[in-house]
Amino acid sequence: PTVPQKLVPVVDDPDLTQLLSVCSGRSFCDRRDTALIRLFLDTGVRLAEGALVSQEDVDLKRQLLAVRGKGGHQRRVAFGDNTALALVRYLRVRAPHAGAEQSALFLSTRGVPMSTNAVKGMFARRGRAAGVSHMHAHRLRHTLAHEWQVHNGNETDLMAIMGWRSPEMLRRYGRSAAEVRAQR
């Protein structure tokens, strides 16, 4: 039997704006969550890859993130100016925070490294507050792949950014972009 292929929902601009606006304050959590959301959106990292980032993995000067992906494979992915600014702002409020000596980049309010479940919970909580249904880190991964392909980005580069070795993943993540390009 043929299994129907569903389009994976991506986060559109109004929803992304709303998501970022619910964490636009100056508190520790607001700065951390903004940095997390922007980092996931800009780099397309998987949940575990982003949640387990250490401070040493971030190169703010060159705007690169070192990622340890599935199977222990390493790659470097770039992030933009807005993400760099969000990270700098977060690091500023992180410095005097409990647990600042931890090597993990993202800390909980108690000063312990955030777990993947804590990051997952943050996305769900911020998504509910923004009125964005089913918000999770993987939607931002799909959003990056969608936008990359809608704007005719190089597919080989996208595979490298996402850590894919199979073109099948490129096709799977690219279905929504193919539909947009076909409509044009």
C-alpha positions as CSV (number, residue, x, y, z in Angstrom):
1,P,0.0,0.0,0.0
2,T,1.1,3.5,-0.7
3,V,1.5,5.6,2.4
4,P,0.2,9.2,1.9
5,Q,2.9,11.8,2.3
6,K,2.0,14.8,4.5
7,L,3.5,18.2,4.2
8,V,5.4,19.0,7.4
9,P,4.1,22.3,8.9
10,V,6.6,25.2,8.9
11,V,6.5,28.3,11.1
12,D,5.4,31.3,9.0
13,D,6.6,34.8,9.5
14,P,3.7,36.1,11.6
15,D,3.9,33.1,13.9
16,L,7.7,33.5,14.2
17,T,7.3,37.2,15.0
18,Q,4.7,36.3,17.7
19,L,6.9,33.5,19.1
20,L,9.8,35.9,19.5
21,S,7.6,38.6,20.9
22,V,6.5,36.5,23.9
23,C,10.1,36.3,25.0
24,S,11.2,39.8,24.2
25,G,11.8,40.9,27.8
26,R,15.1,41.3,29.6
27,S,14.8,38.5,32.1
28,F,17.1,35.6,32.2
29,C,14.5,33.3,30.8
30,D,13.5,35.7,28.0
31,R,17.1,36.2,26.9
32,R,17.8,32.5,27.0
33,D,14.7,31.5,25.2
34,T,15.2,34.1,22.5
35,A,18.7,32.8,22.0
36,L,17.5,29.2,21.8
37,I,14.7,30.0,19.3
38,R,17.0,32.0,17.1
39,L,19.8,29.4,17.2
40,F,17.4,26.6,16.3
41,L,15.9,28.6,13.5
42,D,19.2,29.8,12.0
43,T,21.1,26.6,12.2
44,G,18.5,23.9,11.9
45,V,20.0,21.8,14.6
46,R,18.2,18.8,16.0
47,L,16.7,19.1,19.6
48,A,19.6,17.2,21.3
49,E,22.2,19.0,19.2
50,G,21.0,22.4,20.3
51,A,20.1,21.6,23.9
52,L,23.5,20.1,24.6
53,V,25.6,22.9,23.1
54,S,28.5,24.0,25.3
55,Q,30.0,27.5,25.5
56,E,33.1,26.3,23.7
57,D,30.9,25.2,20.7
58,V,30.0,28.8,20.0
59,D,32.3,31.1,18.0
60,L,30.6,34.5,18.2
61,K,33.4,36.2,16.2
62,R,32.9,34.0,13.1
63,Q,29.3,33.2,13.9
64,L,29.7,29.5,13.8
65,L,28.3,26.7,16.0
66,A,30.1,23.3,16.3
67,V,27.6,20.6,16.4
68,R,27.9,16.9,17.4
69,G,25.2,15.2,15.4
70,K,23.8,11.6,15.1
71,G,26.5,9.0,15.2
72,G,29.0,11.4,16.7
73,H,29.5,13.2,13.4
74,Q,30.7,16.8,13.8
75,R,29.9,19.8,11.6
76,R,30.0,23.5,11.8
77,V,26.9,25.6,11.0
78,A,26.7,29.4,10.6
79,F,24.2,31.7,12.3
80,G,23.2,35.3,11.5
81,D,23.6,38.6,13.2
82,N,20.3,38.5,15.1
83,T,21.2,35.2,16.6
84,A,24.7,36.4,17.5
85,L,23.1,39.4,19.2
86,A,20.6,37.2,21.1
87,L,23.5,35.0,22.2
88,V,25.5,38.0,23.4
89,R,22.5,39.3,25.4
90,Y,21.9,35.9,26.9
91,L,25.6,35.5,27.9
92,R,25.5,38.9,29.6
93,V,22.6,37.8,31.9
94,R,24.1,34.3,32.2
95,A,27.4,35.5,33.6
96,P,26.1,36.4,37.1
97,H,23.5,33.6,37.1
98,A,23.7,30.5,39.3
99,G,25.6,27.8,37.5
100,A,27.5,30.2,35.3
101,E,30.7,28.1,35.7
102,Q,28.9,25.2,33.9
103,S,30.3,24.5,30.4
104,A,26.7,23.9,29.0
105,L,25.6,27.0,27.2
106,F,21.9,26.9,28.2
107,L,21.0,26.8,31.9
108,S,17.8,26.4,33.7
109,T,16.6,29.0,36.2
110,R,18.1,26.8,38.9
111,G,21.6,27.0,37.3
112,V,21.8,23.5,36.0
113,P,22.3,22.6,32.3
114,M,19.0,22.4,30.4
115,S,18.0,18.9,29.3
116,T,16.5,18.1,26.0
117,N,13.1,17.7,27.8
118,A,13.5,21.2,29.3
119,V,14.2,22.7,25.9
120,K,11.2,20.8,24.5
121,G,9.1,22.2,27.3
122,M,10.3,25.7,26.6
123,F,9.2,25.5,22.9
124,A,5.8,24.1,23.9
125,R,5.3,26.8,26.6
126,R,6.4,29.7,24.4
127,G,4.4,28.3,21.5
128,R,1.2,28.2,23.6
129,A,1.9,31.8,24.9
130,A,2.3,32.9,21.3
131,G,-0.8,31.1,20.0
132,V,1.4,28.9,17.8
133,S,0.0,25.4,17.8
134,H,2.3,22.4,18.0
135,M,5.5,24.4,18.5
136,H,8.6,22.3,18.8
137,A,12.3,22.5,17.8
138,H,11.9,20.3,14.8
139,R,9.4,22.7,13.2
140,L,12.2,25.3,13.1
141,R,14.5,22.7,11.4
142,H,11.8,22.1,8.8
143,T,11.3,25.9,8.5
144,L,15.0,26.4,7.7
145,A,15.0,23.6,5.1
146,H,11.8,25.0,3.6
147,E,13.0,28.6,3.3
148,W,16.4,27.5,2.0
149,Q,14.8,25.6,-0.8
150,V,12.1,28.2,-1.6
151,H,14.9,30.7,-2.1
152,N,16.8,28.2,-4.4
153,G,19.6,27.5,-2.0
154,N,22.1,24.9,-3.0
155,E,20.9,21.4,-2.0
156,T,24.3,20.0,-1.3
157,D,25.0,22.9,1.1
158,L,21.6,22.3,2.9
159,M,22.5,18.6,3.3
160,A,25.8,19.7,5.0
161,I,24.1,22.2,7.2
162,M,21.5,19.7,8.4
163,G,23.9,16.8,8.7
164,W,22.1,14.6,6.2
165,R,23.9,11.9,4.2
166,S,20.9,10.8,2.2
167,P,19.2,12.8,-0.6
168,E,15.9,11.2,0.6
169,M,15.9,13.5,3.6
170,L,16.4,16.5,1.3
171,R,13.3,15.4,-0.7
172,R,11.3,14.7,2.5
173,Y,12.0,18.1,4.0
174,G,11.7,19.9,0.6
175,R,8.1,18.8,-0.2
176,S,6.6,22.0,1.2
177,A,9.1,24.2,-0.7
178,A,8.5,22.3,-3.9
179,E,4.8,23.0,-3.6
180,V,5.5,26.8,-3.1
181,R,7.9,26.9,-6.1
182,A,5.3,25.0,-8.2
183,Q,2.6,27.5,-7.3
184,R,4.8,30.4,-8.4
